[in-house]
């Protein structure tokens, strides 16, 4: 008991709203108006209350404020994972905007689509956030549209959802794929394998179509069997590369991987077989992950920090401009050239 006695004493002596009222001589209603930034308060009254709060070291209860203004002043952000560095950058970007607007971020991580749906429904019922950013989750559009109508504005990051009335932020995957393939073709490579992601992935579909468009514009056809499907994980890229080297087919001149993780997996297998990049096989990725710069991987950079900022801005504007048509923001990509492609 003595170990925690001083903590209990400090909590019991915490300054209350009534202490501020006694110090200023104002009613609780007037002090509350100052805390809620009411335009009805005169500058003189506001200054007097703020000085009293500073003098008494008064910190308003967030729970009480949430009840009074009917908001939690919290942005929720729902992720499928937290491992890769780009999710951290998204969170940092969102936090920068939330901090400027005196909002908090609350993160949730799901394990599959069903778990994500249950978490989102629970957030709606409990009203723990004012608005929710859903990142890179393959949730059905009709589901998002339904929850968006229950008073909790939803922002979709990665997959456009304006047709369901939901603001969204996504990458210019088509341009990224186009630029990457154009660069590899510029090296003179013609037998190029593409490591695509899951067919249901919005990102993979856009990047693949960009690659195809670039090849078409160069008058080059990409054979169907030069496009192989993985799942965007390192292990997947390693398995694809292993299968290619064991298949007996002529080794391709280059590989365009539609994310960095699969490219890294492929590089691991190549090095295990004594193959060098780009001398034996050129390779490029997509994401510009932290690992890409370390291993010298040519890749397409995605401004994840900017995406987080844009999503947080949409989330906050959705609270004030609910009647406006939903926006879809597309952020541009940037080709980052390193030695793995032959440069």
TORVOKE-983450 format. One record per residue (C-alpha): residue in one letter; x, y, z. Coordinates in steps of 0.1 Angstrom, whole numbers, m for minus. Layout:
N
+------+-------+-------+-------+
: code :    xx :    yy :    zz :
+------+-------+-------+-------+
:    A :     X :     Y :     Z :
...
+------+-------+-------+-------+
END
This chain:
343
+------+-------+-------+-------+
: code :    xx :    yy :    zz :
+------+-------+-------+-------+
:    X :     0 :     0 :     0 :
:    X :    27 :    26 :     9 :
:    X :    43 :    19 :   m25 :
:    X :    13 :    34 :   m44 :
:    X :     1 :    58 :   m17 :
:    X :    16 :    89 :   m33 :
:    X :     0 :    81 :   m67 :
:    X :   m34 :    77 :   m51 :
:    X :   m29 :   110 :   m33 :
:    X :   m19 :   128 :   m65 :
:    X :   m50 :   115 :   m83 :
:    X :   m73 :   125 :   m55 :
:    X :   m59 :   160 :   m55 :
:    X :   m63 :   165 :   m93 :
:    X :   m78 :   198 :  m103 :
:    X :  m114 :   197 :  m114 :
:    X :  m136 :   219 :  m135 :
:    X :  m152 :   233 :  m103 :
:    X :  m118 :   244 :   m91 :
:    X :  m114 :   265 :  m123 :
:    X :  m148 :   279 :  m117 :
:    X :  m139 :   290 :   m82 :
:    X :  m107 :   305 :   m94 :
:    X :  m123 :   326 :  m122 :
:    X :  m157 :   332 :  m106 :
:    X :  m174 :   319 :  m138 :
:    X :  m201 :   292 :  m140 :
:    X :  m194 :   257 :  m152 :
:    X :  m213 :   266 :  m184 :
:    X :  m190 :   295 :  m192 :
:    X :  m158 :   274 :  m185 :
:    X :  m172 :   246 :  m206 :
:    X :  m178 :   270 :  m235 :
:    X :  m141 :   280 :  m234 :
:    X :  m130 :   244 :  m234 :
:    X :  m153 :   237 :  m264 :
:    X :  m140 :   268 :  m283 :
:    X :  m175 :   283 :  m284 :
:    X :  m177 :   316 :  m304 :
:    X :  m200 :   330 :  m277 :
:    X :  m171 :   335 :  m253 :
:    X :  m154 :   369 :  m253 :
:    X :  m116 :   371 :  m257 :
:    X :  m112 :   384 :  m222 :
:    X :  m132 :   356 :  m206 :
:    X :  m113 :   330 :  m227 :
:    X :   m79 :   344 :  m216 :
:    X :   m90 :   345 :  m179 :
:    X :  m101 :   309 :  m180 :
:    X :   m70 :   297 :  m198 :
:    X :   m47 :   314 :  m173 :
:    X :   m66 :   298 :  m144 :
:    X :   m62 :   264 :  m161 :
:    X :   m25 :   269 :  m164 :
:    X :   m21 :   281 :  m129 :
:    X :   m41 :   252 :  m115 :
:    X :   m26 :   227 :  m139 :
:    X :   m61 :   217 :  m150 :
:    X :   m64 :   190 :  m177 :
:    X :  m100 :   185 :  m190 :
:    X :  m114 :   150 :  m190 :
:    X :  m113 :   136 :  m226 :
:    X :  m143 :   113 :  m217 :
:    X :  m163 :   142 :  m205 :
:    X :  m154 :   163 :  m235 :
:    X :  m164 :   135 :  m258 :
:    X :  m198 :   133 :  m242 :
:    X :  m203 :   171 :  m244 :
:    X :  m194 :   174 :  m281 :
:    X :  m206 :   140 :  m292 :
:    X :  m172 :   131 :  m306 :
:    X :  m142 :   111 :  m294 :
:    X :  m117 :   133 :  m314 :
:    X :  m101 :   100 :  m325 :
:    X :   m94 :    87 :  m360 :
:    X :   m94 :    50 :  m364 :
:    X :   m70 :    33 :  m388 :
:    X :   m75 :    m4 :  m396 :
:    X :   m46 :   m24 :  m410 :
:    X :   m42 :   m60 :  m422 :
:    X :    m7 :   m61 :  m407 :
:    X :    19 :   m39 :  m390 :
:    X :    51 :   m56 :  m401 :
:    X :    63 :   m39 :  m433 :
:    X :    78 :    m5 :  m430 :
:    X :    53 :    11 :  m454 :
:    X :    25 :     7 :  m429 :
:    X :    46 :    26 :  m403 :
:    X :    50 :    54 :  m428 :
:    X :    13 :    55 :  m435 :
:    X :     7 :    58 :  m397 :
:    X :    33 :    85 :  m394 :
:    X :    16 :   105 :  m422 :
:    X :   m18 :   101 :  m407 :
:    X :    m5 :   110 :  m372 :
:    X :    10 :   143 :  m385 :
:    X :   m24 :   155 :  m398 :
:    X :   m42 :   142 :  m367 :
:    X :   m18 :   159 :  m344 :
:    X :   m22 :   193 :  m361 :
:    X :   m59 :   190 :  m357 :
:    X :   m57 :   179 :  m320 :
:    X :   m70 :   144 :  m329 :
:    X :   m58 :   110 :  m317 :
:    X :   m51 :    79 :  m338 :
:    X :   m64 :    45 :  m327 :
:    X :   m51 :    15 :  m347 :
:    X :   m67 :   m19 :  m352 :
:    X :   m51 :   m49 :  m368 :
:    X :   m72 :   m77 :  m383 :
:    X :   m65 :  m113 :  m393 :
:    X :   m85 :  m119 :  m425 :
:    X :  m116 :  m103 :  m441 :
:    X :  m141 :  m118 :  m416 :
:    X :  m121 :  m106 :  m386 :
:    X :  m119 :   m71 :  m402 :
:    X :  m156 :   m69 :  m407 :
:    X :  m163 :   m79 :  m371 :
:    X :  m139 :   m53 :  m358 :
:    X :  m154 :   m26 :  m380 :
:    X :  m189 :   m34 :  m368 :
:    X :  m177 :   m34 :  m332 :
:    X :  m161 :     1 :  m337 :
:    X :  m194 :    14 :  m350 :
:    X :  m214 :     0 :  m321 :
:    X :  m190 :    12 :  m294 :
:    X :  m184 :    46 :  m311 :
:    X :  m148 :    45 :  m301 :
:    X :  m137 :    66 :  m331 :
:    X :  m153 :    94 :  m351 :
:    X :  m141 :    81 :  m385 :
:    X :  m122 :    51 :  m398 :
:    X :   m95 :    46 :  m424 :
:    X :   m94 :    11 :  m438 :
:    X :   m60 :     2 :  m452 :
:    X :   m54 :   m24 :  m479 :
:    X :   m82 :   m47 :  m469 :
:    X :  m101 :   m68 :  m495 :
:    X :  m134 :   m59 :  m480 :
:    X :  m165 :   m61 :  m502 :
:    X :  m177 :   m27 :  m515 :
:    X :  m213 :   m32 :  m504 :
:    X :  m201 :   m40 :  m469 :
:    X :  m182 :    m7 :  m467 :
:    X :  m211 :    12 :  m482 :
:    X :  m235 :    m3 :  m456 :
:    X :  m213 :     6 :  m426 :
:    X :  m206 :    40 :  m441 :
:    X :  m244 :    48 :  m437 :
:    X :  m244 :    41 :  m399 :
:    X :  m228 :    74 :  m388 :
:    X :  m192 :    63 :  m389 :
:    X :  m175 :    78 :  m421 :
:    X :  m152 :    53 :  m438 :
:    X :  m121 :    61 :  m458 :
:    X :  m107 :    35 :  m481 :
:    X :   m70 :    34 :  m487 :
:    X :   m57 :    15 :  m516 :
:    X :   m89 :     5 :  m533 :
:    X :  m112 :    31 :  m549 :
:    X :  m147 :    31 :  m535 :
:    X :  m163 :    63 :  m546 :
:    X :  m190 :    43 :  m564 :
:    X :  m201 :    31 :  m529 :
:    X :  m201 :    67 :  m516 :
:    X :  m168 :    63 :  m498 :
:    X :  m138 :    86 :  m501 :
:    X :  m106 :    69 :  m510 :
:    X :   m68 :    72 :  m516 :
:    X :   m49 :    50 :  m539 :
:    X :   m16 :    46 :  m558 :
:    X :   m12 :    53 :  m595 :
:    X :    m3 :    16 :  m600 :
:    X :    m8 :    18 :  m638 :
:    X :    18 :    45 :  m642 :
:    X :    42 :    27 :  m618 :
:    X :    40 :    m5 :  m638 :
:    X :    43 :    14 :  m671 :
:    X :    74 :    33 :  m660 :
:    X :    91 :     1 :  m646 :
:    X :    85 :   m20 :  m677 :
:    X :    96 :     9 :  m700 :
:    X :   128 :    12 :  m681 :
:    X :   136 :   m25 :  m684 :
:    X :   127 :   m26 :  m721 :
:    X :   150 :     4 :  m725 :
:    X :   179 :   m18 :  m714 :
:    X :   172 :   m40 :  m743 :
:    X :   156 :   m69 :  m723 :
:    X :   129 :   m88 :  m743 :
:    X :   125 :  m121 :  m724 :
:    X :   110 :  m106 :  m693 :
:    X :    91 :  m125 :  m666 :
:    X :    65 :  m107 :  m645 :
:    X :    59 :  m118 :  m609 :
:    X :    23 :  m107 :  m604 :
:    X :     5 :  m106 :  m571 :
:    X :   m29 :  m122 :  m563 :
:    X :   m55 :  m118 :  m590 :
:    X :   m79 :  m102 :  m566 :
:    X :   m54 :   m75 :  m556 :
:    X :   m63 :   m41 :  m569 :
:    X :   m26 :   m31 :  m568 :
:    X :   m14 :   m61 :  m588 :
:    X :   m40 :   m57 :  m615 :
:    X :   m31 :   m20 :  m620 :
:    X :     6 :   m26 :  m621 :
:    X :     3 :   m56 :  m645 :
:    X :   m19 :   m36 :  m669 :
:    X :     7 :    m8 :  m668 :
:    X :    34 :   m33 :  m677 :
:    X :    13 :   m46 :  m706 :
:    X :     5 :   m11 :  m719 :
:    X :    42 :    m2 :  m719 :
:    X :    51 :   m34 :  m738 :
:    X :    23 :   m27 :  m763 :
:    X :    35 :     8 :  m769 :
:    X :    70 :    m5 :  m776 :
:    X :    55 :   m31 :  m801 :
:    X :    64 :   m60 :  m779 :
:    X :    41 :   m88 :  m768 :
:    X :    43 :  m104 :  m734 :
:    X :    36 :  m141 :  m737 :
:    X :    10 :  m154 :  m712 :
:    X :    34 :  m179 :  m697 :
:    X :    58 :  m150 :  m689 :
:    X :    33 :  m139 :  m662 :
:    X :    34 :  m159 :  m631 :
:    X :    13 :  m154 :  m600 :
:    X :    26 :  m151 :  m564 :
:    X :    11 :  m137 :  m532 :
:    X :    34 :  m107 :  m525 :
:    X :    54 :  m125 :  m498 :
:    X :    92 :  m132 :  m498 :
:    X :    86 :  m169 :  m497 :
:    X :    64 :  m166 :  m527 :
:    X :    91 :  m149 :  m548 :
:    X :   116 :  m175 :  m537 :
:    X :    92 :  m204 :  m547 :
:    X :    86 :  m188 :  m581 :
:    X :   123 :  m183 :  m588 :
:    X :   131 :  m218 :  m577 :
:    X :   104 :  m232 :  m600 :
:    X :   118 :  m212 :  m630 :
:    X :   154 :  m224 :  m624 :
:    X :   142 :  m260 :  m621 :
:    X :   118 :  m259 :  m651 :
:    X :   145 :  m263 :  m677 :
:    X :   133 :  m232 :  m697 :
:    X :   159 :  m208 :  m709 :
:    X :   168 :  m184 :  m681 :
:    X :   149 :  m151 :  m687 :
:    X :   169 :  m119 :  m692 :
:    X :   150 :  m100 :  m665 :
:    X :   123 :  m102 :  m639 :
:    X :    98 :   m75 :  m631 :
:    X :    83 :   m82 :  m597 :
:    X :    52 :   m63 :  m588 :
:    X :    63 :   m59 :  m552 :
:    X :    97 :   m58 :  m535 :
:    X :    91 :   m87 :  m512 :
:    X :    88 :  m112 :  m541 :
:    X :   119 :   m97 :  m557 :
:    X :   139 :  m101 :  m525 :
:    X :   128 :  m138 :  m523 :
:    X :   139 :  m143 :  m559 :
:    X :   173 :  m127 :  m552 :
:    X :   179 :  m150 :  m523 :
:    X :   174 :  m181 :  m545 :
:    X :   196 :  m166 :  m572 :
:    X :   224 :  m160 :  m549 :
:    X :   221 :  m195 :  m534 :
:    X :   226 :  m208 :  m570 :
:    X :   256 :  m186 :  m576 :
:    X :   238 :  m162 :  m600 :
:    X :   246 :  m126 :  m600 :
:    X :   224 :   m95 :  m605 :
:    X :   223 :   m80 :  m631 :
:    X :   250 :  m100 :  m649 :
:    X :   231 :  m133 :  m650 :
:    X :   196 :  m120 :  m645 :
:    X :   183 :   m84 :  m641 :
:    X :   155 :   m78 :  m616 :
:    X :   133 :   m50 :  m604 :
:    X :   106 :   m45 :  m578 :
:    X :    78 :   m22 :  m567 :
:    X :    73 :    m4 :  m533 :
:    X :   108 :    10 :  m526 :
:    X :   109 :    m7 :  m492 :
:    X :   138 :     0 :  m468 :
:    X :   154 :   m33 :  m478 :
:    X :   154 :   m23 :  m515 :
:    X :   179 :     6 :  m509 :
:    X :   202 :   m17 :  m489 :
:    X :   204 :   m44 :  m516 :
:    X :   204 :   m20 :  m546 :
:    X :   171 :   m30 :  m560 :
:    X :   156 :    m9 :  m588 :
:    X :   120 :    m3 :  m578 :
:    X :    90 :    20 :  m579 :
:    X :    87 :    42 :  m549 :
:    X :    53 :    48 :  m532 :
:    X :    48 :    79 :  m510 :
:    X :    32 :    61 :  m481 :
:    X :    37 :    90 :  m457 :
:    X :    17 :   112 :  m482 :
:    X :   m10 :    85 :  m485 :
:    X :   m14 :    86 :  m447 :
:    X :   m17 :   124 :  m447 :
:    X :   m43 :   124 :  m475 :
:    X :   m63 :    97 :  m458 :
:    X :   m63 :   116 :  m425 :
:    X :   m74 :   148 :  m443 :
:    X :  m102 :   130 :  m460 :
:    X :  m112 :   114 :  m426 :
:    X :  m114 :   148 :  m409 :
:    X :  m132 :   165 :  m438 :
:    X :  m158 :   137 :  m439 :
:    X :  m169 :   148 :  m404 :
:    X :  m175 :   184 :  m416 :
:    X :  m186 :   178 :  m452 :
:    X :  m207 :   147 :  m451 :
:    X :  m230 :   159 :  m479 :
:    X :  m202 :   165 :  m504 :
:    X :  m195 :   139 :  m531 :
:    X :  m167 :   115 :  m520 :
:    X :  m132 :   123 :  m533 :
:    X :  m108 :    98 :  m548 :
:    X :   m72 :   109 :  m545 :
:    X :   m45 :    92 :  m566 :
:    X :    m9 :    96 :  m554 :
:    X :    19 :    94 :  m580 :
:    X :    47 :    69 :  m580 :
:    X :    84 :    75 :  m587 :
:    X :   109 :    51 :  m604 :
:    X :   140 :    46 :  m583 :
:    X :   169 :    32 :  m604 :
:    X :   196 :    11 :  m588 :
:    X :   221 :   m15 :  m600 :
:    X :   199 :   m46 :  m600 :
:    X :   184 :   m36 :  m634 :
:    X :   218 :   m31 :  m651 :
:    X :   222 :     6 :  m646 :
+------+-------+-------+-------+
END
